[in-house]
Each structure stands twice: as C-alpha cells, then as structure tokens.
Amino acid sequence: MNNGHATPLINSVCYVRLAANDPNASARFVSDVFGLQRVADDDGEIAFRSDDRFRTVSLGKNPADDASIGVEVWDDKALEQIGARLRDLGFTAKEATPAECRRRHVQSALLAEDASRNRIDLVVRPRRSGRRYFPPRDAGIVQFHGVGLRTTDHIRDLAFWKALGAEVSDWVGNIAYLRIDGMHHRIALYPSKRNGLLYAAFEVEALDQIMQNSYFMQESQIKIVQGPGREPASRQIFLHVEGPDGLILSYVNGMAEIGDKPRLARQFPLIATSLCDWGSESKDVPELGAPG
C-alpha cells in the first residue's frame, strides 16, 4: 500500500512477543507440539523461529502489557513518516531506546499503541538468521504469516492501521481483514471486550499439512479451537489450536492473492458461514464465532 510514500510504509508482520504464566509449559507447546524451532534464550525470553527470521515468537515472564506485535517498516524515513501520522491522530508512538532495540533484535523502532492499547513495535531492519530453519517436528511450517488482534475500539484501531498504509480487503460484520501486501490480509481485527493477540498464524506447505496437524492435535489431546476450515472472504484454509494460557496458534494455507490494485472491500454478514464455509465453528472463543 502506497499512501504517498514512494515505497510501501510497512513490509510485514515479523514477530509476536508474549507473556506467559509458565513460559516453560508454553515453550513445550510452541516447539514440541506446534512445531516451531526453539533458539537461544536471552533477556528472560524464550525465542522461536518459523522461517529465515532470527525469531518470530518470544515468550517471557513480563507483565501482559509488555507483550507486543512486531511490524517491519520499510526504512527510517518511513518510520519517521508513520510516527508523525500516528501522533497527529493522537496515538502514542515513542522512539525505542538502544536497549529496547537490542531486546527486539532490530536496528531502530517506534513503540506504539493502538486505541485498544495493543502494543505495536514498528521496527526497521529486524535481524535475519544465517542458519537454516530446522523445526523439531515436521509440521510443514514455511513462514510466519500474520496475526488476529482483538480490538475494543475498531473504528480508531482501523485509523491506526490505515496510518501505516494498511487497507481493508473485506468485512465480516465488523471484523476487518487488512492487507499490507499482495495477499488478502496479514492482520485481522476482531471486535472484542478485551485487547491482546487473538492468534498468530503460520503458513504450511499445503492442505495435506493442515489435515496432518489436525490428526496430530487430536492424538495429542490438544484443544482445537476451530477447523479445519476455510474463510469465504480470503479462501484461506485454517486450523486454530490452543495451548497454555489460552495461547492460540494457527496453521494456514491457500490465502487468495489480491495484488496492489485498488479494490472495493466486500461486506459479509456476521454469520457462521461467513467465517467458515466448511462448517467448522468456534464455541469457546467468542471473537471467532458468530452470535447465536
């Protein structure tokens, strides 16, 4: 998305930092069950890889309000432009200290908050790994794909993401699917009574891996929150699974590509078939379900 900048302002959702009551239990779920590669621990955090990035998930004992979503910004010029836009709209966006940048393994950053008080790290030059990604279990994961966020003020939060250059691809009720590149969406905003990460999604090779992981989770007695299913709007196939502390991670595949041409956002009703046209429903996570 362009928005007056010669190149896109943001490039990707690059990591999630999460607080865990029992980081070791959560780490076993993320690595041994879900299938991310655990890397060296530092600064009191346990880190994981899912692709060529240095880390895409970090678990720590910090208070929940220290959790954050990392968004890669094109360069320092774009970072400056984003900061000015956010401050003009009344959002918090402060320059990260050298220590905060080292902890996040980035060159520079703005630490921002949306209207729901979700913490968004806007980062330049997040570290990549020179080593091959090698998971402990063959779950078929190929890359970190995107996130679902809870929003308590979807109108103001939408203004936050539009200031970064995101655009709405489609609506399901007031659920907004936001695109920042050629894919249908990388961020989804779910109206909720509380803030925070709803899920982190990881792309797998094919539908085969969605089904294999579904059987693996059933055999391992891991809670499947929803799926296997397919989103009608994005055509993405998904499987949402839940670990300790309500941590939801997702396997996804097959999302539609839209490209960078202007496109009118479609409005779908907030009913079960708009959330999954395969018939899977979420009974226990209200943001993923339809009323009634």
Stockholm file with secondary structure:
# STOCKHOLM 1.0

chainA/1-292         MNNGHATPLINSVCYVRLAANDPNASARFVSDVFGLQRVADDDGEIAFRSDDRFRTVSLGKNPADDASIGVEVWDDKALEQIGARLRDLGFTAKEATPAECRRRHVQSALLAEDASRNRIDLVVRPRRSGRRYFPPRDAGIVQFHGVGLRTTDHIRDLAFWKALGAEVSDWVGNIAYLRIDGMHHRIALYPSKRNGLLYAAFEVEALDQIMQNSYFMQESQIKIVQGPGREPASRQIFLHVEGPDGLILSYVNGMAEIGDKPRLARQFPLIATSLCDWGSESKDVPELGAPG
#=GR chainA/1-292 SS CCTTSSSCSEEEEEEEEEECSSHHHHHHIIIIIICCEEEEEETTEEEEESSSBSCSEEEESSCGGGCEEEEEESCHHHHHHHHHHHHHTTCEEEECCHHHHHHHTCSEEEEEECTTCCEEEEEESCCBCSSCCCCSSCCCEEEEEEEEEEESCHHHHHHHHHHTTCEEEEEETTEEEEESSSBSCSEEEEECSSCEEEEEEEEESSHHHHHHHHHHHHHTTCEEEEEEEECTTTCCEEEEEECGGGCEEEEEECCCBCCSSCCCCEEECSSHHHHCTTCCCCSSCGGGSCCC
#=GC SS_cons         CCTTSSSCSEEEEEEEEEECSSHHHHHHIIIIIICCEEEEEETTEEEEESSSBSCSEEEESSCGGGCEEEEEESCHHHHHHHHHHHHHTTCEEEECCHHHHHHHTCSEEEEEECTTCCEEEEEESCCBCSSCCCCSSCCCEEEEEEEEEEESCHHHHHHHHHHTTCEEEEEETTEEEEESSSBSCSEEEEECSSCEEEEEEEEESSHHHHHHHHHHHHHTTCEEEEEEEECTTTCCEEEEEECGGGCEEEEEECCCBCCSSCCCCEEECSSHHHHCTTCCCCSSCGGGSCCC
//
